[in-house]
Amino acid sequence: MADHESDVVCLAIARRHLLEFHYGGHLRVVAPYCHGVTKRGAEALRAVQLRGTSRSGGFGFGKLWLVREMSKIQMMDEAFLADDPNYNPDDTAMVRIHCRV
């Protein structure tokens, strides 16, 4: 992820604003919770998809999104309430965390 895009992701997390991006041929709108590096060395975003489309139909729970697969990342004006009861701020999938709620 370019530094600018990484800054957008972390700013959205800090402000609790939704993110919009394209991933796997689908437009996604997510509540971002954690951005960092996985155990496999991949830059990733832990987020809950709220709107958009999804091949799997998985909405409403935290998923890992590989940053290299994300495009057209934009912070939206819409805020979200960081209330996912399953969110772990010490995300065990991440070995290094850049930013988190």
C-alpha positions in Angstrom: 0.0 0.0 0.0 1.3 3.4 -0.8 2.0 5.7 2.1 -0.9 7.9 1.2 -3.3 5.0 1.2 -1.9 3.7 4.5 -2.5 7.2 5.9 -6.1 7.2 4.7 -6.7 3.8 6.3 -5.2 4.9 9.7 -7.0 8.3 9.5 -10.3 6.5 8.9 -9.6 4.2 11.9 -8.7 7.2 14.1 -11.8 9.1 13.1 -14.0 6.0 13.1 -15.1 6.7 9.5 -16.1 4.1 7.0 -13.8 3.0 4.2 -14.8 2.3 0.6 -12.7 0.2 -1.7 -12.7 -2.3 -4.5 -11.7 -5.9 -3.7 -12.1 -9.1 -5.7 -14.2 -7.3 -8.3 -16.7 -6.0 -5.7 -17.2 -2.6 -4.2 -17.0 -2.8 -0.4 -18.0 -0.4 2.4 -16.4 -1.4 5.7 -15.9 -0.3 9.3 -12.1 -0.4 9.7 -10.7 -1.7 13.0 -7.1 -2.7 12.7 -4.3 -2.2 10.1 -1.0 -4.0 10.2 1.1 -6.9 9.0 0.0 -10.6 9.3 2.2 -13.5 10.4 2.8 -14.3 6.7 4.2 -10.7 6.2 1.2 -9.4 4.3 -0.2 -6.0 5.0 -3.8 -6.3 6.0 -6.9 -4.6 7.3 -9.3 -6.1 9.8 -12.7 -4.6 9.1 -16.4 -5.4 9.2 -18.2 -5.2 5.8 -21.4 -3.2 6.1 -22.5 -2.5 2.5 -21.5 -3.2 -1.1 -21.3 -6.6 -2.6 -19.5 -9.8 -1.7 -19.1 -13.1 -3.4 -19.4 -14.9 -0.1 -22.2 -12.7 1.2 -20.2 -12.3 4.5 -21.4 -9.2 6.2 -21.4 -8.0 9.9 -18.3 -9.7 11.2 -14.6 -8.9 11.2 -12.6 -10.2 8.2 -9.0 -9.7 7.0 -8.6 -7.9 3.8 -5.2 -8.1 2.0 -4.1 -4.6 1.2 -2.4 -5.6 -2.0 -5.9 -6.7 -3.3 -7.5 -3.3 -2.4 -7.9 -0.5 -4.9 -9.6 3.0 -5.0 -9.5 3.3 -1.2 -11.4 6.3 0.1 -12.4 7.4 3.6 -16.2 8.2 3.6 -17.8 11.1 5.5 -19.9 8.6 7.4 -18.8 7.7 10.9 -19.3 4.3 12.6 -19.6 3.2 16.2 -16.8 0.8 17.0 -19.0 -1.7 18.8 -18.0 -5.1 17.3 -18.2 -7.4 20.4 -15.7 -9.9 18.8 -13.0 -7.3 18.0 -9.7 -8.0 19.7 -7.4 -4.9 19.8 -4.5 -7.3 20.1 -5.4 -9.0 16.9 -3.7 -12.4 16.9 -3.5 -12.5 13.1 -1.2 -9.4 13.2 2.5 -9.5 14.2 2.8 -5.7 13.8 -0.1 -3.2 14.1 0.1 0.2 12.4 -3.1 1.6 13.8 -6.3 0.3 15.5 -9.5 1.5 17.2 
